[in-house]
Amino acid sequence: MNIANSPAVSAVSSAQPSDGVQLLLLRKALQSQAQTAATMLQALPQQPKLATEGSIGTHINTYA
């Protein structure tokens, strides 16, 4: 993922040394978003396994 053109990254790259609090807040916000995304991905249901025997479901795994 390329974030070089992101407004947040542009703001950070042009920040003054006195903007440390804003940088810390941005870092915490990004970490919070990453944790939320990881939690959401873990909450997704697992796909059913492909059948190993019989004539149905051994070649294509389809579910609704």
N, C-alpha and C positions, 0 to 999 in steps of 0.2 A: 504494500500500500504506500503510495507516494503522497506525503502530506506537505511537500515543499510549497505548494501554492495556497495553502490554507491561511486564512486571515489570522488565525491564532498564532501560527508559526511566524508569520511576518511581523506580528506585534512583538513577539518574543525576541526576534533577531534584532529589532531596532530599539530595544529597551535600554533605559539608562540604569546605572548601578543602583539608583534609589528605588527602582521598580521591583525590588526583591520580593515584596509582599505580593504583588500581582503575579509574579512568576510562580511563587509558592501556591497561590490559589489556583492558577491554571494547572499546575502539576497535580494537585489534589483532585481537581475536577476530572482530569483525564484518567487518573487512576480509578476514580469512582465509576466512570463510564466503562472502563475495562472490566472491572469487577462485576458490574451489572450485566454486561454482555456475556461474560463467562458463566454467570449464574443462569441466564436465559438459555444458553446453549446446553448446559447440563440438564435443564428441565425438559428438553425435548424428548418425546418417547422414542425408545429404541425400535428399530425396524425388526419385523419378525424374521426369523431364520428361514432359509430355503429348505423345503422338504428334502429328506434324504432317501426316502423310499416311496414306492407307489407310482402311479402314472400321472398324478395331478400335482402340480407345484414343484416339480423337480428341475425345471428348466427356466422358468420365468417367475420372478417373485413380484406378484401384484397384490395390492391391498387397497381398500378404500379408506 
